[in-house]
């Protein structure tokens, strides 16, 4: 399509204004014949006819004027780039320069962007490589930490066994001696008290150290169950009152204001441990006056207060003494390693509550436990006449004298101790020291209850329970150990145990555990728990 003349002129003018063409006619010997166009743009405004072009434009050196050449984006002068065209003539050549500085700048920008992208990609690859290396290092470190935790956990379990087992024997046998020595001489009474006091303190210290280690490795498990709060508080008060009175202190226990729910869901053992720790702490650091245990129900939570007339705790120290191995500045020469309060705080938090220390008007300290709890139903439906008859028959079948117990325990001291305890509870008892001796016992008679220690020397108690269940044993199995680690408890329950107890097991706790298991088994199955059943 032919363009109108005016349009053609406009486009020509536009092209010339953008390209800034400069045309130099040369002779065969490179001499300038004529210069037209924008010579100044390319630094050629000083050219005169007859001058050698190579003096002003060094890039022409070595150029053959007899051959057509095209050079793209040549920097003619600083900051000015041009496309160069050499077209031969019979008498020389035409040299045409057209400005492409704008295109060059755009290309440079594109190249710069590409370079930056490449640089970013390179840095990204480097970062990814560093990240991958860091991830691999972190995974390796985590594996090391996991292994250290496993080693620490097994060390705690081993230490629990090695320390609690002999202490359990010492405490248990001293209690047996006291029961069997009704008219002890003053010297014997004094010796028994020294044994009980020393072993009790040592057991408390061991328990605190092991509990703290278990908390640090996440091995201290909570086991919520229906709990009678009023009974728990009364038992705690009854246990701590003699300790306070021995130090010449008045012990006050106030019944809960407004009443308590009949039953709540919580870990009674751990809650009792916290209350004992707090009251014991108050008794230990109070020289005169009183220690008071009180509780109230707020409608959604249990609030327990332990107040004393001791030296008090400065506000600046209250957070610090709740940390492990920290003690207040006013403790004097009182024994302890600073774990009781820290463990109490961590247990209460695991139960969903909090522990706060307040001051008391007139001196002393107040330890306040706030524990949200949910009231639960724990009722027993009345039995019909037929059910009462059947229940009576089952209860008769569950008399301890008709329920032989096999005690599987490798420690002679513990075995002797609990042989006496179990017999005192009315159960016939046989003994075994390992898995092999258990199977020998089962060849002649099947006990109604088997109590199995987790650590049986070369044997594993959990594996023994698993094998018993796989072989068809349907009686009750109570696992116990000096270890309170969650993993050990879960192993025993996973193997098929009906209950798990942590040594030392008080006779009352063993009695109540067996009674509850027997009642539960009876109500669920109505089974005959007699020997051989």
Secondary structure as UniProt FT lines:
FT   HELIX           5..19
FT   STRAND          22..27
FT   TURN            28..29
FT   STRAND          31..37
FT   HELIX           39..42
FT   TURN            45..46
FT   TURN            49..50
FT   HELIX           53..56
FT   HELIX           58..60
FT   TURN            61..62
FT   TURN            65..66
FT   STRAND          69..77
FT   TURN            78..79
FT   STRAND          80..89
FT   TURN            90..91
FT   STRAND          92..99
FT   HELIX           101..180
FT   TURN            182..183
FT   HELIX           186..216
FT   TURN            217..218
FT   STRAND          225..227
FT   HELIX           229..246
FT   TURN            247..248
FT   STRAND          250..257
FT   STRAND          264..266
FT   HELIX           268..284
FT   STRAND          290..297
FT   STRAND          301..308
FT   HELIX           315..317
FT   TURN            318..319
FT   HELIX           320..322
FT   TURN            324..325
FT   TURN            329..330
FT   TURN            332..333
FT   HELIX           340..350
FT   TURN            351..352
FT   STRAND          354..359
FT   TURN            361..362
FT   STRAND          365..372
FT   HELIX           385..397
FT   HELIX           400..402
FT   STRAND          405..408
FT   HELIX           412..424
FT   TURN            425..426
FT   STRAND          429..432
FT   HELIX           435..444
FT   STRAND          449..453
FT   STRAND          455..456
FT   TURN            457..458
FT   STRAND          459..460
FT   HELIX           461..470
FT   TURN            471..472
FT   STRAND          476..481
FT   HELIX           486..495
FT   STRAND          499..502
FT   HELIX           507..525
FT   TURN            531..532
//
